[in-house]
Amino acid sequence: MNGAISKFLTFTALAGVITIAAGTSDARADCGEVSITEMNWASASVVTSVARFIMEQGYGCEVTAVPSDTVPAATSLAENGEPDIATEMWINSAPVYQKLEAEGKVKTIANVLSDGGAEHWLIPKYLAEKHPELTTIEGVLANPELVGGRFHNCPEGWGCRIVNDSLKEAFDLEGSGIEVFDHGSGETLAGSIAAAYADEKPWFGYYWAPTALLGKYEMVPVDLGPFNADIHMCNRTPDCVDVGKSSYPAARVVTGVTTSFAAREPEVVDMLSKLSFTNQQMGAVLAWKEDNNASVEEAAVYFLTTYKDAWGSWLNEEAKAKLAGLLK
């Protein structure tokens, strides 16, 4: 049995522990029942699975993951005061959450994606190393042939398509000799990056992080200049008249808990306040999950066994003792 297969089987076996722990019905003595969101996208599922494993195995909690999305989770918090923990909340998309925070019903305890959700115009790293002038929009506009004379745009219906359509006008991409190619799907947009990397061809366009794709293919942001909130707000509106030049903002992505849970389980909340992933870490985990056709539980174990120094610092001494086997 080769090392890669052996290691994958280890992930699978440990993932079974996560699954069994998640399905247990026996309440633990040192922590009560805990409910946590499981948002319906890959990175959020990994966050929930990692947090659930640590809470079950390190803090003795009985954890229930509640399938949700950003807006429904915020609505449930407002109407029902649950779940106890809402993680990977993209709060710029959830004004209800911000209202609850202002009212003191929810407490934001961590930036669960420490870099924030990132949206950029990008070029491949190999292109940036060969032509560093392309790391600014001015350099791209002055050298359209070096990026292949094409901008890879979002599909119709995506929010980024509206912003990019405003920016392409503000920067006059077509007037500078750059064709705007509107992709028909997220799959073709992702495929264009993979194809460019395979042959180290020029590529210039939009993508976001954390994603499996950017965990696999290293891309470099093109500096669009300073972020301007008023300009960006107009740019994201389909009928914006005064389009302008502005970079994308970093989206704040947080973990929030109900104030009652914060009072009830301070040790767990202290751990969750440190639970955070860089976009590089999450991208690498998602890329591994995709490459290995792995489950969310297996991806969580991959993180736990690969980034021990990161998550080991989240734990109190009692939890470290309980999880000592994984921390070796």
C-alpha positions as CSV (number, residue, x, y, z in Angstrom):
1,M,0.0,0.0,0.0
2,N,1.5,3.3,-1.0
3,G,1.8,6.3,1.4
4,A,-0.9,8.4,-0.4
5,I,-3.5,5.6,-0.2
6,S,-2.6,4.8,3.4
7,K,-2.9,8.4,4.4
8,F,-6.3,8.7,2.6
9,L,-7.6,5.7,4.5
10,T,-6.5,7.3,7.7
11,F,-8.5,10.4,6.8
12,T,-11.5,8.1,6.0
13,A,-11.2,6.3,9.4
14,L,-11.0,9.6,11.3
15,A,-13.8,11.0,9.3
16,G,-15.9,8.2,10.6
17,V,-15.3,9.5,14.1
18,I,-16.7,12.8,13.1
19,T,-19.8,11.2,11.6
20,I,-20.4,9.0,14.6
21,A,-19.9,12.0,17.0
22,A,-22.3,14.0,15.0
23,G,-24.9,11.3,15.2
24,T,-24.6,10.5,18.9
25,S,-27.7,11.0,21.0
26,D,-26.0,10.8,24.4
27,A,-25.6,14.2,26.1
28,R,-22.1,14.8,27.4
29,A,-21.6,15.8,31.1
30,D,-19.3,18.8,30.6
31,C,-21.2,20.6,27.7
32,G,-24.8,20.7,26.8
33,E,-26.6,20.5,23.4
34,V,-25.2,22.9,20.8
35,S,-26.6,23.9,17.4
36,I,-24.5,25.3,14.6
37,T,-25.2,26.3,11.1
38,E,-24.1,24.3,8.1
39,M,-24.3,26.7,5.2
40,N,-24.8,25.2,1.8
41,W,-21.4,25.8,0.2
42,A,-18.2,23.9,0.5
43,S,-16.0,26.1,2.7
44,A,-18.8,26.6,5.2
45,S,-19.4,22.9,5.4
46,V,-15.7,22.3,6.2
47,V,-15.8,25.0,8.9
48,T,-18.8,23.4,10.5
49,S,-17.3,19.9,10.4
50,V,-14.0,21.1,12.0
51,A,-15.8,23.1,14.7
52,R,-18.2,20.2,15.4
53,F,-15.4,17.7,15.7
54,I,-13.5,19.9,18.2
55,M,-16.6,20.7,20.2
56,E,-17.6,17.0,20.4
57,Q,-14.2,15.5,21.0
58,G,-12.5,18.3,22.8
59,Y,-15.2,20.0,24.8
60,G,-17.8,17.2,25.3
61,C,-20.7,18.9,23.5
62,E,-23.6,17.2,21.7
63,V,-23.7,19.1,18.4
64,T,-26.4,19.4,15.9
65,A,-25.6,20.9,12.5
66,V,-28.5,22.8,11.0
67,P,-28.5,23.1,7.2
68,S,-29.0,26.8,6.2
69,D,-28.0,29.7,4.1
70,T,-27.0,33.3,5.1
71,V,-30.4,35.0,5.0
72,P,-32.4,32.1,6.5
73,A,-29.8,31.7,9.3
74,A,-30.1,35.4,10.2
75,T,-33.9,35.2,10.1
76,S,-33.9,32.1,12.4
77,L,-31.7,34.0,14.8
78,A,-34.1,36.9,14.8
79,E,-37.3,34.9,15.1
80,N,-36.2,31.9,17.2
81,G,-32.9,32.9,18.9
82,E,-31.2,29.8,17.3
83,P,-29.0,28.2,16.2
84,D,-26.5,28.9,19.0
85,I,-23.7,29.4,16.5
86,A,-23.8,30.9,13.0
87,T,-20.5,30.5,11.2
88,E,-19.3,31.7,7.8
89,M,-21.8,34.5,7.9
90,W,-21.2,36.9,5.0
91,I,-22.7,39.8,6.9
92,N,-22.7,42.2,3.9
93,S,-25.5,39.9,2.6
94,A,-27.4,39.8,5.9
95,P,-28.7,43.1,7.2
96,V,-30.9,41.3,9.6
97,Y,-27.7,39.9,11.3
98,Q,-26.3,43.3,11.6
99,K,-29.5,44.5,13.2
100,L,-29.4,41.7,15.8
101,E,-25.8,42.5,16.6
102,A,-26.7,46.2,17.2
103,E,-29.6,45.1,19.5
104,G,-27.2,42.9,21.5
105,K,-28.9,39.6,20.6
106,V,-26.0,38.2,18.7
107,K,-22.3,38.6,19.4
108,T,-19.7,38.4,16.6
109,I,-16.7,36.6,18.0
110,A,-14.4,35.9,15.1
111,N,-13.5,36.6,11.5
112,V,-13.8,32.9,10.4
113,L,-12.1,33.7,7.1
114,S,-9.3,35.9,8.3
115,D,-8.6,37.4,4.9
116,G,-12.3,38.0,4.3
117,G,-14.1,36.8,1.2
118,A,-12.0,38.0,-1.7
119,E,-13.1,39.0,-5.2
120,H,-10.5,40.2,-7.7
121,W,-9.5,40.7,-11.3
122,L,-6.6,38.2,-11.6
123,I,-3.7,37.0,-13.7
124,P,-1.7,33.7,-13.2
125,K,1.3,33.9,-10.9
126,Y,3.6,32.8,-13.8
127,L,2.4,35.7,-15.9
128,A,2.9,38.2,-13.0
129,E,6.5,36.9,-12.4
130,K,7.3,37.3,-16.1
131,H,5.6,40.7,-16.5
132,P,5.2,42.4,-13.1
133,E,3.7,45.5,-14.8
134,L,0.5,43.5,-15.3
135,T,-0.2,43.5,-11.6
136,T,-1.8,46.9,-12.0
137,I,-4.8,47.8,-14.3
138,E,-2.7,50.5,-15.9
139,G,-0.1,47.9,-16.9
140,V,-2.8,45.6,-18.3
141,L,-4.4,48.4,-20.3
142,A,-1.0,49.4,-21.7
143,N,-0.2,45.9,-22.7
144,P,-3.4,44.1,-23.8
145,E,-1.5,41.5,-25.9
146,L,0.4,40.3,-22.8
147,V,-2.9,39.1,-21.2
148,G,-4.2,37.6,-24.4
149,G,-6.3,40.5,-25.3
150,R,-9.3,39.1,-23.4
151,F,-11.1,39.6,-20.1
152,H,-12.9,36.5,-18.7
153,N,-16.2,37.8,-17.3
154,C,-18.8,36.2,-15.0
155,P,-21.9,34.5,-16.3
156,E,-25.2,36.3,-16.6
157,G,-27.1,36.4,-13.4
158,W,-24.1,36.5,-11.0
159,G,-23.7,39.6,-8.9
160,C,-20.1,40.0,-10.1
161,R,-21.3,40.3,-13.7
162,I,-23.1,43.5,-12.8
163,V,-20.0,45.0,-11.1
164,N,-17.7,43.8,-13.9
165,D,-19.9,45.2,-16.6
166,S,-19.6,48.6,-14.8
167,L,-15.9,48.3,-14.4
168,K,-15.3,47.3,-18.0
169,E,-16.9,50.5,-19.0
170,A,-15.1,52.6,-16.4
171,F,-11.7,51.2,-17.5
172,D,-12.7,51.2,-21.2
173,L,-11.4,47.6,-21.6
174,E,-12.6,47.3,-25.2
175,G,-11.2,50.7,-26.1
176,S,-7.8,49.5,-24.9
177,G,-8.0,46.4,-27.1
178,I,-9.3,43.9,-24.6
179,E,-12.2,41.8,-25.6
180,V,-14.7,41.0,-22.8
181,F,-15.7,37.3,-23.0
182,D,-18.9,36.6,-21.0
183,H,-18.8,33.0,-19.8
184,G,-21.9,31.0,-20.0
185,S,-21.3,29.1,-16.7
186,G,-19.1,28.9,-13.7
187,E,-17.7,25.7,-15.1
188,T,-16.4,27.3,-18.3
189,L,-14.9,30.2,-16.3
190,A,-13.1,27.8,-14.0
191,G,-12.1,25.7,-17.0
192,S,-10.5,28.7,-18.7
193,I,-8.1,29.1,-15.8
194,A,-7.2,25.4,-15.7
195,A,-6.6,25.4,-19.5
196,A,-4.4,28.5,-19.2
197,Y,-2.3,27.0,-16.4
198,A,-1.9,23.7,-18.4
199,D,0.0,25.5,-21.1
200,E,1.1,28.6,-19.1
201,K,-0.9,30.8,-21.4
202,P,-2.0,34.4,-20.7
203,W,-5.2,34.8,-18.7
204,F,-7.0,37.8,-17.3
205,G,-10.4,37.9,-15.6
206,Y,-12.5,37.6,-12.5
207,Y,-12.5,34.9,-9.7
208,W,-13.1,34.7,-6.0
209,A,-11.6,33.0,-2.9
210,P,-11.7,30.8,-1.0
211,T,-12.3,28.2,-3.7
212,A,-10.8,24.9,-4.6
213,L,-9.8,26.4,-7.9
214,L,-7.6,29.1,-6.4
215,G,-6.3,26.6,-3.9
216,K,-5.0,24.6,-6.9
217,Y,-3.9,27.4,-9.3
218,E,-2.0,30.4,-7.8
219,M,-3.4,33.7,-9.1
220,V,-2.3,37.2,-8.5
221,P,-4.7,40.2,-8.1
222,V,-4.6,43.0,-10.5
223,D,-4.6,46.3,-8.5
224,L,-7.7,48.3,-9.6
225,G,-6.9,51.2,-7.4
226,P,-8.5,52.2,-4.1
227,F,-11.9,50.9,-3.0
228,N,-14.6,53.5,-3.0
229,A,-17.8,52.5,-1.2
230,D,-20.1,54.9,-3.1
231,I,-18.7,54.0,-6.5
232,H,-18.9,50.3,-5.7
233,M,-22.5,50.6,-4.5
234,C,-23.4,52.2,-7.8
235,N,-21.4,49.7,-9.8
236,R,-23.3,46.8,-8.3
237,T,-26.6,48.3,-9.4
238,P,-27.8,47.3,-12.9
239,D,-29.0,50.8,-13.8
240,C,-25.9,52.6,-12.5
241,V,-25.4,55.8,-14.6
242,D,-22.2,57.1,-13.2
243,V,-20.0,54.0,-13.2
244,G,-16.5,54.5,-11.8
245,K,-13.2,52.9,-10.9
246,S,-13.0,51.0,-7.7
247,S,-11.6,47.7,-6.4
248,Y,-13.8,45.1,-4.9
249,P,-14.0,45.2,-1.1
250,A,-13.0,42.3,1.1
251,A,-16.2,40.8,2.5
252,R,-16.2,40.3,6.2
253,V,-17.1,36.7,7.0
254,V,-17.7,36.0,10.7
255,T,-18.8,33.5,13.4
256,G,-21.6,34.8,15.6
257,V,-23.2,33.3,18.7
258,T,-26.3,34.1,20.6
259,T,-25.6,36.1,23.7
260,S,-27.3,33.4,25.8
261,F,-24.9,30.8,24.4
262,A,-22.0,33.1,25.0
263,A,-23.0,33.2,28.7
264,R,-23.7,29.5,28.9
265,E,-20.6,28.1,27.2
266,P,-17.7,30.6,27.7
267,E,-15.0,27.9,27.1
268,V,-16.5,26.9,23.8
269,V,-17.0,30.5,22.7
270,D,-13.3,31.2,23.6
271,M,-12.3,28.4,21.2
272,L,-14.6,29.6,18.5
273,S,-13.3,33.1,18.8
274,K,-9.9,31.7,17.6
275,L,-11.3,29.4,15.0
276,S,-10.2,31.0,11.7
277,F,-8.9,30.0,8.3
278,T,-6.8,31.9,5.8
279,N,-8.0,31.8,2.2
280,Q,-4.8,29.8,1.4
281,Q,-5.6,27.2,4.0
282,M,-9.2,26.8,3.0
283,G,-8.4,26.9,-0.7
284,A,-5.9,24.1,-0.2
285,V,-8.4,22.0,1.8
286,L,-11.1,22.5,-0.9
287,A,-8.6,21.6,-3.7
288,W,-7.7,18.4,-1.8
289,K,-11.4,17.5,-1.3
290,E,-12.0,18.0,-5.0
291,D,-8.9,16.1,-6.2
292,N,-9.7,13.1,-3.9
293,N,-13.5,13.1,-4.4
294,A,-13.6,13.3,-0.6
295,S,-16.5,13.9,1.8
296,V,-16.8,17.0,3.9
297,E,-15.8,14.9,6.9
298,E,-12.7,13.7,5.2
299,A,-11.8,17.2,4.2
300,A,-12.2,18.3,7.8
301,V,-9.8,15.5,8.9
302,Y,-7.4,16.6,6.2
303,F,-7.3,20.1,7.7
304,L,-7.0,18.7,11.3
305,T,-4.1,16.5,10.3
306,T,-2.3,19.0,8.1
307,Y,-2.7,22.2,10.0
308,K,-2.1,21.0,13.6
309,D,-0.1,24.1,14.6
310,A,-3.0,26.3,13.5
311,W,-5.9,24.7,15.3
312,G,-3.9,23.4,18.2
313,S,-3.7,27.0,19.4
314,W,-7.5,27.3,19.5
315,L,-7.9,24.9,22.4
316,N,-7.8,25.1,26.1
317,E,-5.6,22.7,28.1
318,E,-8.3,20.2,28.8
319,A,-9.3,20.0,25.2
320,K,-5.7,19.6,24.1
321,A,-5.4,16.7,26.5
322,K,-8.4,15.0,25.0
323,L,-7.2,15.6,21.4
324,A,-3.5,14.8,22.2
325,G,-3.5,11.9,19.8
326,L,-4.2,14.2,16.8
327,L,-1.8,16.8,17.9
328,K,1.3,14.5,17.9
